[in-house]
Amino acid sequence: MNTLLQYILVQRAKAKHKDKKGIAKRQLVQEIRSGQVELVHAVKEILFIAIGVGAAGFGLKGFLLPNHFIDGGATGVSLLIQVKSNISLGILLLLVNLPFILLGAKTISKKFAVRSIFAIIALAIVVHFVPYPIITSDKLLIAVFGGFFLGLGIGMAMRGGSVIDGTEVLAIYLSRKWHLTIGDVLLLINIIIFSAGAYLLSVETALYAILTYLAAAKTVNYVVDGVEEYIGVTVISPKNEDIRIMLTEKMGRACTVYNGKGGFAKDGTARISTEIIYTVMTRLELARLSTEIDKIDKNAFIVMGVVKDIKGGMIKKKPLK
């Protein structure tokens, strides 16, 4: 660790416990490590937000803005107003997103709101001052790649713990009030925006805006959830030990084994106890897993579910055998 950085962390830890007499060395070390982790995460989050702002700015100024295209969400509203009024897009991004950020401070956290305000201000500055080149005038390319870079920017900002499009905050708030899913609320919001685009601009522009939105939404999903989709697999079989050995030795995958009991039993008969196997792997590995389980027990009961993301363990470190 850098000497200056180490000194700062030590002083921070001491300042945090200045009212306590005789701080234990172990407690001080723990506080320094905690500060180091916080600093690393903060730097990572700032980097994500910076990349997000740069990518979103490129999508807006390199593709959408020069060709009078719009998108969904708060960015789409800002673009729509800009096309009709010629007010600076940077100012509009701030004004349109501000109510959503204030709502985010109430529904999520003040820390999230502060990060989002800084991210949106940074995007406004980038859009206003950075001279991005105009890449193409082909409408299909504008819709697809404009949406891609905008989605990349939104997704990276979300990975950094902020938003540069505030409609996600509104969707979270309304989903709690109306008992709808976040996806349903976002769909309703964007239907209104695209309908306004069709009325104020043209039906063709609105159709391209839908294509832009779809490209952006798909990119956001890839960035936030990861390109690799992880699947949690639960296996119940009388040959559980053979399946465990196959997973750990043949496929090189870790697994968890826990005890369970069958829920179905006739009156007066004991329920059958069994060991249940749980493992996580990528979707690409499922075909191999299914083949190997069939070799051992064709009647094994298998339950699969999508896992949004994982942390720790062996799956991201160990290649498939």
C-alpha positions in Angstrom: 0.0 0.0 0.0 1.2 3.5 -0.8 2.9 5.1 2.4 0.8 8.3 2.1 -2.4 6.4 1.7 -1.5 4.1 4.6 -0.8 7.2 6.8 -4.2 8.7 5.8 -6.1 5.5 6.7 -4.3 5.2 10.0 -5.1 8.8 11.0 -8.7 8.2 9.9 -9.0 5.1 12.1 -7.5 7.0 15.1 -9.8 10.0 14.5 -12.8 7.6 14.5 -11.9 6.3 18.0 -10.4 9.5 19.5 -12.9 9.5 22.3 -12.0 6.0 23.4 -9.0 5.5 25.6 -6.4 2.8 24.8 -7.5 1.5 21.4 -6.6 -2.1 20.9 -4.1 -2.7 18.1 -6.4 -5.4 16.7 -9.3 -2.9 16.5 -7.1 -0.3 14.9 -6.0 -2.8 12.2 -9.6 -3.8 11.6 -10.6 -0.2 11.2 -7.7 0.4 8.7 -8.7 -2.6 6.6 -12.3 -1.4 6.6 -11.2 2.0 5.4 -9.1 0.4 2.7 -12.0 -1.6 1.5 -14.3 1.5 1.4 -11.7 3.4 -0.5 -11.2 0.7 -3.1 -15.0 0.4 -3.6 -15.3 4.2 -3.8 -12.6 4.4 -6.5 -14.2 1.6 -8.4 -17.7 3.3 -8.2 -16.3 6.6 -9.4 -14.6 4.8 -12.3 -17.8 3.1 -13.3 -19.7 6.4 -13.2 -17.0 8.2 -15.2 -17.1 5.5 -17.9 -20.9 5.6 -17.9 -21.0 9.4 -18.3 -18.5 9.2 -21.2 -20.4 6.4 -23.0 -23.8 8.1 -22.5 -22.4 11.4 -23.8 -21.1 9.6 -26.9 -24.4 8.0 -27.5 -26.2 11.3 -27.2 -23.9 13.6 -29.1 -22.4 11.1 -31.5 -25.7 9.6 -32.6 -29.1 10.7 -31.2 -28.9 14.5 -30.7 -27.5 15.6 -34.1 -30.2 13.5 -35.9 -33.1 14.6 -33.7 -33.7 11.1 -32.3 -35.3 10.4 -28.9 -35.1 7.6 -26.4 -37.2 6.4 -23.5 -37.0 7.6 -19.9 -35.9 11.0 -18.6 -33.3 11.2 -21.3 -36.0 10.7 -23.9 -38.1 13.5 -22.3 -35.0 15.8 -22.4 -34.3 15.0 -26.0 -38.0 15.6 -27.0 -38.0 19.0 -25.3 -34.7 19.9 -26.8 -35.9 19.0 -30.4 -38.9 21.3 -30.0 -37.4 24.2 -28.0 -33.6 24.2 -28.8 -32.8 24.6 -25.0 -29.4 23.1 -24.2 -29.6 19.4 -23.6 -27.3 19.6 -20.6 -29.7 22.0 -18.8 -32.7 19.9 -19.7 -31.0 16.7 -18.3 -30.5 18.5 -15.0 -34.0 19.9 -14.8 -35.9 16.7 -15.9 -33.9 14.4 -13.6 -33.9 16.6 -10.5 -37.4 15.6 -9.2 -36.5 11.9 -9.7 -33.2 12.4 -7.7 -35.1 14.1 -4.9 -37.5 11.2 -4.9 -34.5 8.8 -4.8 -33.2 10.5 -1.7 -36.5 9.7 0.0 -37.1 6.2 -1.3 -33.5 4.8 -1.6 -30.9 6.8 0.2 -29.3 10.3 0.4 -25.9 8.8 -0.6 -27.5 7.4 -3.8 -29.1 10.8 -4.5 -25.7 12.7 -4.0 -23.9 10.3 -6.4 -26.7 10.6 -9.0 -26.7 14.4 -8.8 -22.9 14.4 -9.5 -23.3 11.9 -12.3 -26.0 13.9 -14.0 -24.1 17.1 -13.6 -21.1 15.4 -15.1 -23.2 14.2 -18.0 -24.6 17.7 -18.6 -21.1 19.1 -18.7 -19.9 16.4 -21.1 -22.9 16.9 -23.4 -22.5 20.7 -23.4 -18.7 21.0 -23.7 -17.1 17.8 -25.2 -17.1 17.9 -29.0 -18.0 14.3 -29.9 -17.8 13.5 -33.6 -21.0 12.7 -35.5 -20.6 9.1 -36.4 -23.3 8.4 -39.0 -26.6 9.7 -40.6 -28.0 6.2 -41.2 -31.2 6.0 -39.1 -31.0 2.3 -38.3 -27.3 2.6 -37.1 -28.3 5.7 -35.1 -31.1 3.9 -33.3 -29.1 0.7 -32.6 -25.7 2.2 -31.7 -27.1 5.3 -30.0 -29.2 3.0 -27.8 -26.2 0.8 -27.2 -23.9 3.5 -26.0 -26.6 5.2 -24.0 -27.5 1.9 -22.4 -23.8 1.2 -21.7 -23.6 4.6 -19.9 -26.8 4.0 -17.8 -25.7 0.5 -16.9 -22.2 1.6 -15.8 -23.6 4.4 -13.8 -25.9 1.9 -12.0 -22.9 -0.3 -11.3 -21.4 2.7 -9.7 -24.4 3.1 -7.4 -26.1 6.0 -9.2 -28.4 6.8 -12.1 -28.2 9.2 -15.0 -31.8 8.5 -16.0 -34.2 9.1 -13.1 -37.2 7.2 -14.4 -35.9 4.0 -12.7 -36.3 5.8 -9.4 -39.9 6.8 -10.3 -40.6 3.2 -11.4 -39.4 1.8 -8.0 -41.5 4.4 -6.1 -44.7 3.8 -8.2 -44.3 0.0 -8.1 -44.5 0.2 -4.3 -47.6 2.4 -4.5 -49.5 0.6 -7.3 -48.3 -3.0 -6.6 -46.9 -3.3 -10.1 -43.5 -4.6 -11.2 -40.8 -2.1 -12.0 -40.8 -3.3 -15.6 -44.6 -2.6 -16.0 -44.2 0.9 -14.7 -41.2 1.6 -17.0 -43.3 0.3 -19.9 -46.2 2.6 -19.0 -43.8 5.7 -18.7 -42.2 4.9 -22.1 -45.5 4.3 -23.9 -46.5 7.9 -22.9 -43.1 9.3 -24.1 -43.2 7.5 -27.4 -46.8 8.5 -28.0 -45.8 12.1 -27.4 -42.9 11.6 -29.8 -45.2 10.3 -32.5 -47.6 13.3 -32.0 -45.0 16.1 -31.7 -42.4 14.7 -34.2 -43.5 11.8 -36.4 -44.6 8.2 -36.2 -41.3 7.2 -37.9 -39.3 9.0 -35.2 -41.3 7.3 -32.5 -40.7 3.9 -34.0 -37.0 4.5 -34.2 -37.1 5.7 -30.6 -38.6 2.3 -29.6 -35.7 0.6 -31.3 -33.3 2.9 -29.5 -35.0 2.1 -26.2 -34.9 -1.6 -26.8 -31.1 -1.5 -27.7 -30.4 0.6 -24.6 -32.5 -1.6 -22.3 -30.8 -4.8 -23.5 -27.4 -3.2 -23.0 -28.3 -2.1 -19.5 -29.3 -5.7 -18.6 -26.0 -7.0 -19.9 -23.9 -4.4 -18.1 -25.8 -4.7 -14.8 -26.5 -8.4 -14.7 -23.4 -9.6 -16.6 -23.0 -11.2 -20.0 -22.6 -14.6 -18.4 -25.9 -15.8 -17.0 -25.6 -17.9 -13.8 -28.0 -20.7 -13.1 -28.6 -22.2 -9.6 -29.2 -25.9 -9.9 -30.9 -28.1 -7.2 -30.7 -31.8 -7.6 -32.6 -34.4 -5.6 -31.7 -38.0 -6.3 -31.1 -41.3 -4.3 -27.7 -41.3 -6.1 -26.7 -38.0 -4.6 -23.2 -39.1 -3.6 -22.4 -40.1 -7.2 -23.7 -36.8 -8.5 -21.7 -34.9 -5.9 -18.5 -36.7 -7.0 -19.3 -36.1 -10.6 -19.7 -32.3 -9.9 -16.6 -31.9 -7.9 -14.2 -34.3 -9.6 -15.4 -34.6 -13.2 -16.8 -31.1 -13.8 -14.6 -29.3 -11.3 -17.5 -27.4 -9.7 -18.2 -26.7 -6.1 -21.5 -27.7 -4.5 -23.4 -27.6 -1.3 -25.1 -30.6 0.2 -27.9 -30.2 2.8 -30.4 -32.6 4.4 -34.0 -32.6 3.4 -37.2 -34.7 3.8 -39.8 -35.7 1.2 -43.1 -33.9 1.7 -45.3 -36.7 0.4 -45.9 -39.7 2.5 -48.9 -42.0 3.2 -50.5 -42.0 6.6 -48.5 -43.8 9.2 -45.3 -44.0 7.0 -42.1 -42.1 7.7 -41.1 -39.4 5.2 -37.9 -40.3 3.3 -34.8 -38.4 4.3 -32.3 -37.5 1.5 -29.3 -35.3 0.8 -30.0 -32.4 -1.6 -27.3 -31.0 -3.9 -27.1 -27.3 -4.8 -24.6 -25.8 -7.3 -24.2 -22.7 -9.5 -22.9 -22.7 -13.1 -23.2 -20.7 -16.3 -25.9 -21.4 -18.8 -23.3 -22.7 -21.2 -22.5 -25.6 -18.8 -26.0 -26.8 -18.4 -26.0 -29.2 -21.4 -22.9 -30.9 -20.0 -24.4 -31.1 -16.6 -27.7 -32.6 -17.9 -25.8 -35.2 -19.8 -23.7 -36.2 -16.8 -26.7 -36.4 -14.4 -28.6 -38.6 -16.9 -25.7 -41.0 -17.0 -26.1 -41.4 -13.2 -29.9 -41.0 -12.6 -32.3 -40.3 -15.4 -35.1 -39.8 -12.9 -33.3 -37.2 -10.8 -35.4 -34.2 -9.8 -33.7 -31.0 -11.0 -34.8 -27.5 -10.3 -33.1 -24.5 -12.1 -33.3 -20.8 -11.5 -31.6 -17.7 -12.8 -29.0 -16.2 -10.4 -28.5 -12.4 -10.9 -24.9 -12.4 -9.8 -22.5 -14.2 -7.5 -19.6 -13.2 -5.3 -16.8 -15.4 -3.9 -16.6 -19.1 -4.4 -14.9 -20.9 -7.3 -17.1 -20.4 -10.3 -15.5 -17.2 -11.6 -12.0 -18.5 -11.0 -12.1 -22.1 -12.0 -12.5 -23.1 -15.7 -14.8 -26.0 -16.6 -13.0 -29.3 -16.9 
